[in-house]
Amino acid sequence: MATTTHAVTLRPVTEDDREFLVGLYASTRAEELDQVTWEPGQRDWFVRMQFDAQDTAYRTHNPHGAFDVIEVGGEAAGRLYVDRRPAEVRIVDIALLPAFRGTGTGTHLIGLLQDEAAASGRVLSIHVEVHNPAARLYTRLGFVVAGESGLYRRMEWTAS
């Protein structure tokens, strides 16, 4: 596994990040979308529609959330959306471009959130699709399944 050798930083999402975020979203759905034959322009329209719906839902359900772009060595690499609630630190979404997956970047950021949750006495939680391979990472980092609802599992981490 490659490792991150550059500084990992977060910065708030701005309107200028829209195209990056749409592309990032498309990269997380590529395997699924590659199974469909699309008319010219149709896939792009679908991805943008789905991104807009997801973004609206995230912001509606997490009005006090921090919506950040992950940068590695000054290059946009992904997104980390976190809602800090009284009893929990909720990872709303974490996603990395393919080139940054498996480099330790996600593990590093989740570790920082685990430190924050432990220091404040809160649970760290995330909802993960049942078939998402990232669930293995969360399990390795000490998360346990706390519940299931349809296609999603709620996974939680608490300090020992």
N, C-alpha and C positions, 0 to 999 in steps of 0.2 A: 504494500500500500504506500502510495506517495504521501508525503507529509507537507503541511503548510510551512513554508519558510519565510513568508512575508507577514507583515503585521495585519491582523484582522481588526477592522474597525466597523462601527455602525454609524450611519447618518440618517436623519429623517428623510422619508420619501418626499419628493417634490413632484410637481406636474411634469417637469422635464424628464422624470424617470418612467413615464408611462410606456414608451416603446420598449424599454428594457424589461419592465415588469410583464408586459404582454408576451414578449419573447421567452422570458423565464417561465411563465405559466405554460406556454406552448411546449417547452422542453420537458415539463413534468408530465405532460399528457401525450407525448410523441408516440410512445409504443401503442397506446390505445387508439390514437387518431390515425396511425399508419394502417390500421385494419380496415379503414373505410376508403372507398373510391370517391374522390371529391371533384366536383365541377370546378373550373378555374375561379379562384377567389372565394369559393365556398368555405374552405377550411379556415382561411384567415378570418372571414366573417364570423364563423362559429367560435373560434378561439377568442376573438375580441368580445363577443356576446357573453361567453362563459366567464371570461376574466372580469368583465364589468359586473356581472351578477355576483360573483364571488367577492369582489372588492366591496360592493355595496353591502353585502351580508356581513362581511367581517367588520366593517366600520359601523354598521347599525347595531350589531350585537356586542361590540367592544368600543363604545364611544370614548373611553378614556385610554384606549390602547396606544402603544408606541408602535408605529409602522416605520420600519427602518430598512434601508438597503445595506446589505453586507458588502464590504469592500475588502479585498485581499490585495495588499501592496498597491492600494489606490485604484484598483480595478473593480468595477461592479461585478459581484460574484453571486449574489442571491438576495433573499429577503428574509427578515426575521420580524414577525409581528407578535407582540407580547402584550397581554392585558394583566396589569398588576392589580389584583382584587384584595379585599381585606383578608381573606382566608387562603388565597392561593395566588400563585404566579402561573398564569395560563399561557402556554405557547399556542397562539392562535394559528400560526403557520411558520414553518421554516422550510426554505427551498433554496437549492444551489444549482447553478448551471452545471451541465455534465462535466465540464473540465475541472470543477472544484469539488465534485463528489468524491468521497473516499480519500480526501487529503487531510482529514482531521479538523477541518474548519467547523463542521457541524458539531462534532464532539467537543471542541473547545468552547463554542458558544453555549451549548447545553450545560457544560461544566460551570460556566460563569453564572448561568441561571440557577443551577443547583446550589452554588455558593450563596446566591442572593436569597433563595427560598430558605435555606438552612439558617442563615443569619437573622432572618425575620420571622422564623417559626411558621412559615407557610408551606403548603403543599405545592409542588411543581406538577402541572398537568398538561396533557396534550390529547387531542382526539386524532386517532389514526385509522385510516381505512383498513378493514380486516385483512386485505391481501397486500397491503403496502409493505415492501421489504424493509423499509426504515424501522418497522416495529422491532426487528432484531437488534438494531442499534439501541433503541430505547430500553429493551430488555437487558442488554449488556451493560447499560449505564445505570441499572437498578430500578427502572420503572416496572410497575406491575399493573396488570389489567384490573381496573376498578369497576368496569361495567361495559356493557355492549348495548348499542342501539342501532339496529339496522345494519348498515355497512360500516359502522364506526365502532371503535373501541376507545374508551376513555382509559388512558394510562396515567398513573400517578407515581411520583417519587417523593419520598419523605426522608429527611435526615435521620440517620440511625442514632 
